C-alpha cells in the first residue's frame, strides 16, 4: 500500500463510482478542488482510495473520502486517515472536521472524531457533522 499526493482529476472517478454513482461525474467535483490537497492509496499500481482536504482558517475539512468496494474493510481507509492526520499535526491546523455518512461514522469515531449535532441529509443520504482537535 502506497499513500501519495494526487490531483483532483485522479480522484474524480473513484468519488463518482463510490459516493454518487447515480449522478454524473461532475456532481462529484467540489468548489476548491484546485487549491485542496488530494491523497490516494495505490495497491499494485491501482488507485483504490481517495480523500481530499480543504483548509478553512485554522481548521481543515475532509471531503470526498472514498474506497472502492472491493477494497473496503481492509484498513485502507484507516491508514489514509492516519496519514492525513500525521501531516496535519505538523502544521498550524487546530480542528479536523467532515460531514460523515451515517453508515461510515465508525471509521471516524475510531480516530477520535465525535458527532456534532443532529443527523441531516444530502440527496436522501444521512450524514453527521464530525470533528476533532488535532493540535
N, C-alpha and C positions, 0 to 999 in steps of 0.2 A: 504494500500500500504506500502510495506517494501522495502527499498533500502539497499542492503548489498553487501559486497565483495564476489565475486565468483571466480572460476578458469576458465581458457580459455576453458577447456573441457566442462563446463556447458554452456558457451556462444556459442560454435560452432553450435549446431543445430538451434538456432534462427538466427544467422548470415546467415547460409545457406538458411533457409526457407524464410527469408525476403529479403536478399540482392542479393543473387546469386542462386536462386532455379534451374536454368538451368545448373549449374556447379556441379562438385562433391564436397562433403563436405570439402575435403582437400583444395580446392581452397580458402576457407574462413579462413584458418589458416594464421596468419601473423608472419613473422620473428620478433622475440622479444616477442612473446606471453608469453614465460616462465618467462620473467622479468617484464612484464607490469602489471598494476593494472586493474582488471576487476570488473565491477559492474553489479548487476542485480536487477530488480524490480520484487518482488513477490506480487501477488494478490491472496488471498485464497490459498496460498501454490503453486501457479503455476507461473513459471518464464515466464514473458511476455515481458521484455525489457532488453537489454544488451548494454553495452558500455565498451570500453577499452581505457586506456590512456597509452601513451608511453613517457617516459622522453627523452628529447633531449637537453642536456645542461640546460639553464635556461628557456627553452620552454617545453611545453607538448602538445602532439598531440592526438587528439581524433580520434579513428578509430573503424570501425565495430559497429556503433551505430544503433540498430535495435529494433523495437517494432512489436510484432505480429499484423497482420492486424486487428483482432477483437478488439484490444485494442488501436489502433491509434485514434487520435483526442480527447483524454480524458484527456490530460495534463500530461500523464505519462512520456513522453519523456522530456517535460519541467522540470518536477520535478527531473528527473535524471540529466539533465544538471545543474540545480541549486545546487543539492547535490555535484556533481563533482567540480563545481566552488568554493563552500564553502570550500571544502577540500583543493583545490589548493591554495586558497588565504591565507591559514595559513602556506604555505611553501615558498620556495625560487624561485618559478617559476614566470616569468615575462610575458610570452606570451602563450596563448591558441590558437591552430590552428587545422584545419582539411581540408580535401578535402570533400566538401559537394555536394551531388547530387543536381542538379539544382532544382528538384522537392521538395527538403527539405530545401532550403535556408531560408525560412521564419522563421522556428523554431530557427535557429542560429541568424538571424537578431533580433529576439525578445529579445535575451540575450545580444545584443550589438556587435555581431561579424559583420565584414564587408568583402565584397568580395574583393579579391586581384587578379588583372589581368583578363585575358580573360577566357572564357569557354574552357574546354578541355574535352577529352573523355577517358574513360576506358571501354573497352569491349562494345563500342557503347552506353554507358550511359554518359550523360552530367554532368560535375562537375564544381565547382568553388573552388578555394582556399579561405578559410575564416579564419580570425584571430581577436584577441582582446587582449589588455593588461589586465593582471589580478592583478598586484600589482604595 
